């Protein structure tokens, strides 16, 4: 489920940081058993961090390190929310 305002309605994609565009793309293309949008489209859920690091990170980034990915999320003002989904890890 894609949030309508993720890339900003009416904004040029060049105005959106590359990491945010990449995150949006990977969530659209990713196996939902690994990572997905929350049902309301406001949160990124990582269902299987180990598989995410091995299967997803190398496709979109230059590493296989889940901690590096979370540091990038934090750098772009994403914050961890406990119990966002009962299935997420």
Secondary structure as the mmCIF struct_conf table of DSSP 4:
data_model
#
loop_
_struct_conf.conf_type_id
_struct_conf.id
_struct_conf.beg_label_comp_id
_struct_conf.beg_label_asym_id
_struct_conf.beg_label_seq_id
_struct_conf.end_label_comp_id
_struct_conf.end_label_asym_id
_struct_conf.end_label_seq_id
TURN_TY1_P TURN_TY1_P1 UNK A 4 UNK A 7
TURN_TY1_P TURN_TY1_P2 UNK A 9 UNK A 10
HELX_RH_3T_P HELX_RH_3T_P1 UNK A 13 UNK A 15
BEND BEND1 UNK A 16 UNK A 16
HELX_RH_AL_P HELX_RH_AL_P1 UNK A 18 UNK A 29
BEND BEND2 UNK A 30 UNK A 30
TURN_TY1_P TURN_TY1_P3 UNK A 32 UNK A 34
STRN STRN1 UNK A 35 UNK A 37
TURN_TY1_P TURN_TY1_P4 UNK A 39 UNK A 40
BEND BEND3 UNK A 41 UNK A 42
STRN STRN2 UNK A 44 UNK A 46
BEND BEND4 UNK A 47 UNK A 47
HELX_RH_AL_P HELX_RH_AL_P2 UNK A 49 UNK A 51
HELX_RH_PI_P HELX_RH_PI_P1 UNK A 52 UNK A 57
HELX_RH_AL_P HELX_RH_AL_P3 UNK A 58 UNK A 60
BEND BEND5 UNK A 61 UNK A 62
HELX_RH_AL_P HELX_RH_AL_P4 UNK A 66 UNK A 75
TURN_TY1_P TURN_TY1_P5 UNK A 76 UNK A 77
TURN_TY1_P TURN_TY1_P6 UNK A 82 UNK A 83
BEND BEND6 UNK A 84 UNK A 84
TURN_TY1_P TURN_TY1_P7 UNK A 86 UNK A 87
#
